[in-house]
Amino acid sequence: AATSFGYGPSVSKVGFTEEGVPLVAPSGFTVTRKNGREITASWNELSLVDARGFVIAYGLNYTSESGREYQLLVPGNQTNASVEGLDRELSYSVSVSGITVAGTGVATDAVFVEADELLFQLQMIGNISCESWKENEKIGELYELKEVVVGSVDCSCEFSAEDIAEANYYCFENFEASVTFRAKLYGTKQANSTRIVGFISQWVHKGDTIDVRGTNLTISRDCPVRIESYSDAGCDSALPTQATSSSTQATPSSTQATPSSTQATPSSTQATPSST
């Protein structure tokens, strides 16, 4: 307003005759996989101008590598959320979008979070050879060795033998009196796979002797615990020549310690399959 003395203070407000869908995706989107079964996400609030209306909710969308789609609706005044009950064996792509009364807006670029799993190995030295691990005893030996690992590792993280899968034995050329145990390890609710492998490494470096079905064995401290592939060279720099618990060469047995097909799926109270 103006008077003979000049102009007074001005006030501006943004209003809408009709709301639209957001044409801008939320900025600052980050996703972290806390453990195999949970992810957390955060983003910046959409402004009224960018949202083209009032944000009534944010849609946190996540799709598993198997193609199953889900959406978790987050209140419009909240800019972070967690999703629990994921399948720890699957990777997920995650995005978020703003929602007004007019509909769902543009989503962020998808962030890919990998399954929480790593491969590890233990080189066992002693009175042992590929031939000494009998075919009809392999399942018992593998299960007992997994229990030995779990019982020996100092990890208060609900780590159990069920978190070790695809277990198998390997032998390597030019290295006698040694068998290498290799397996896949999944993260738990309290610790991810990287942290658990770290605990296993600490135990291995102690040089403890273990007993597997009456055979005393030493775990080599010189053999790296973490590996990238089952076909990696052994600690003697040779490729695996025999998987003693499998009829195939240097590959994990398809019947050994495979992950259960009844893994926990996302809770229906957390999110529902997307209709889109």
Salt bridges, closest charged atoms under 4 A:
GLU38 OE2 - LYS34 NZ 3.89
GLU117 OE2 - LYS184 NZ 3.62
GLU135 OE2 - LYS138 NZ 2.62
GLU144 OE1 - ARG213 NE 3.47
ASP163 OD1 - ARG88 NH1 2.52
GLU166 OE2 - LYS184 NZ 3.32
GLU228 OE2 - ARG226 NE 3.98
